Amino acid sequence: MQIIIIEDEKPSARRLQRMLDKLNFEAETLLHSVEESIAWFKNNPHPDLIFLDIQLSDGLSFEIFETIDIKSAVIFTTAYDEYALQAFKLNSIDYLLKPIDEDDLKRAVDKYRDRAPQKQDVTLDFNDIKKLLVNPIEREYKKRFSVKVGQHLKLINIEDIECVYSENKGTYVFTSDNRNYLLDQTLDQLEDELDPRTFFRVSRKFYVNINAIKDIISYTNSRLKIILHHFKEQEIIVARERVKDFKNWLE
């Protein structure tokens, strides 16, 4: 399988190359600009998989696909805001937020391998994606959860949830009336169901509701500590690699 990396920051490209090598995937070709990528595609067989940064040194990587008809599968590597990423996921194999996490990379590669026999189904229409960036689609997100309480089902409105967290292999919602409820989904499974304008995944264990944030405090190792209005059961720490995106999300 042929893999190429298109990334203008050479240290980031080499780091991704090393991470792929650990997964027994070899990316021999590293491209760093729109111009260089177009020239390469004109003179080489197209790869099976492209790891693609969006903002390159000489423009947006979409310009490559306006010039070259490419049907390779693509995994985005980007620092774009989370709302735009929701649009990308409609068409791409996956996206990886920088700095790239090894577990996230493995999941993305596994997802590609699962879909590889149907590669024609994952061809990207980059004109459509550009339209989505300008006019992001309005999609339906979760408005409520139904949870089992004894022999009853209880409905929990999304605006009443302060945070969603994982603990002891379970996933829980914590509500503004100081109650915890067990869900039958994982945090990963909730990714497409929670409105990214309202909920942000600050770490592997926590999603927080922007409306439930009472205070944000500087924490060790360039991290942040979040204080919610009612949740006191454990500390909520923004992972260091997510601090930048978290700050952008707050704006």
N, C-alpha and C positions, 0 to 999 in steps of 0.2 A: 504494500500500500504506500502510495506517495503522499507525503504531507509537506506543505509549505507554511511558513509563518510570515505574515505581512505586518510589520510593527516598526514604527520609526525610531523607537528608543532601543538602541542596540543592546544595552545591558538587559532590558526586559525580554528582548527576543532570545538572547542566549540563555537566560534563566528558564524560559518556557521550553527551549530546546532540551535543556538538561532534565527538566521535569518529565518531558515526554520520553526521553531516553530511559528513565527509571521505570517507565511503564512498557518498555520494549517497543516504543514507537520512534522511528527515526525521521527527523525533519532536517534534511540536508540543506534545503534552500531557505535562506532568510532574505526577505525583501523589505526595503525601508521607506519607499516612497511610491506615490502614484505613478510617476514617470518610469521608475525602475520596474515596477510590477507590470505595466502595460508592455514594455519592451520584452520582459521575460515571457509573458503569456503568448506573445506573437511568435516566439521562437522555440517554445518547448511544449511537450504534451501537458495537458491540464491535469492537475493532481486530483486525487480522490477526496482530499480534505484540506481546507484552508482554515488556519487560525488567523482571524482578521481583526486588526484594530481599525477603528472608524476614523479617527483624526490622525492623519499622517502629516509629515512635515510640509508637503506641498499641496495639501487639500484633503478632501474627504475621500475615503476609499471607494465610495459609490461611483466615482468617476472612472475607476478601472472597469466596472461592469457596464458603463455606458459605451465604452469603446470596444470591449472584448466580450463575446458571447460565452460566458462561463457557466457550466452546469455542475461544478464541484459542490460538494457539501461544505457548509461554513459553520464554524463556531466562533462567535464574536468574543473578542477580548477587549473590554471597554470600561471606561469610567463614566459612561453616560448615566443620566438620572434614571431612577427605577421606573418611572412612568413610560419613558421611551423604550426601555427594555421589554416591557410587556408587549409592545408592538412587534419588536424583533422576534419574540418567541413564537409568534404566529407562523413564521416562515423558516426560521433557522433551526439547526440542530439544537443549539443551546447558546448561552452566553456565560462568560466568566468575568466577574468583577475583579479589577486590579486592586491590590496585588493578588495574583492568582493563588488560590489555596489548592494544595495537592489533592485533597479529597474531592473538591469540586471538579478539578481537572479529570480525575479518574471517572467520576460519574458522567461527565460530558463525553469522554472517549467511549465509555461503555454504551452510552445512548447511541452514539454514531455506529458502533459495531452492531447493535441490535437492529438498526435501520438500514445498514449498508446494502443488503440484497435488494432493497427498493430505492436505490439512490435517485432514480428519476423522480420519486415522489417528494424529495427534499430540495429540489432546485429552487433557488431564490429568485423572486421577481423584485429586483432592486428598485425599479420605478415605483412599485407599490409600497415598498418600505419607506422610500423618501416621502411619499404622500402621507404615510402614517406619522412621520416625524413632524410634518407641518400641521397636519390635522389628525392627531391621535384619535383612534376610534373610542367611542364611549361603549364600554362593555359592562355587563352586569357582574357585580361582585356580591359576595355573601351579605345578606341583610340581617340574618339571624341564624342561630344554631339551635338544633333540638338536642337535648341531652336527657339521659335517663336518670331519674331520681326515684329510687325504689321501684315501685310498679308504675310510675308515672313518667310522662314525657314533659319536659319543661322547655319553653321557648325563651331564648336569650337574645335580645336585640343587640346588634353589633355595636351600637353607640354606648351600651352599658358595660362593655368589656374594656378593662384597663390594660390588660396584657394577656398574651398567650404564651405558655412556657412548657418546657419538657422537664420531667423529673421522674427518676426511677422507671424509665421506659414508658411512661405515660405522658399524654399531652393534656394540659389543663387550660381553661379560661378562668381568669379572675375578674370578678365584676365589681362595680362601684359600691355594691352593698356588702362587700367583704366576704364573698362566697367563691369557692372553687368548684369547678365542674369538670369532670373527665370527658374528653372527646374521644372519638374512635378514629381520629386522623392524626398523622404525624405533622410536625411543623413543615416539612418539605411538601407534603400533600396540600397544605393550606396556602402555599405560595401563590397559586393562581386564583384563590378565592377571596383573599383579603385585599381591599383597596389600597394600593401603594401610596395613595395620597394621605391615608389615615394611619396605616400600620407600617412600621419599619422593623426589619429583623436586625436587631442590634448585635446579636451573637448567635451562636448555634442553639442556644437555649431559649431565647426570648424574642417575641414580637411585642412592640409597645404601641399604644394608641397615642397619637400626638396630642389629643385633647385631654389625656390623663396625666401628662407630664407636669409636675409641680416645680421641679428644680433640676438643674444639670450642673454637676460639680466636676472639676478637674480631678483626675485620678492618676495613679502611678502608671509609668511606662506609656505616657501619652494617650491614655485612655480617658473615658468619661464615665461618671457614675450618674445614673438617672434615679430621681426620686419621683414616685408616683403619688397621687393623692391618698390612696388607701392601701396599696400593696406594700406590706412590710415583712413578708416572709423570708426574703433573701435579697441580697444585693443584685441590682441590675447594672451590669457593666457593658459599655459599648466596646466591642473588640477593636483593637488598635487599627486593624486593616479596614474597619468599617467607619472609623471616625469621620473621615473626609466626606463620605457619601451621606452619613447621618447629618452632618452640618448643612450640606446642600439640601437635604430633604426638609430641614426645619425652615428654610427660607421661603 
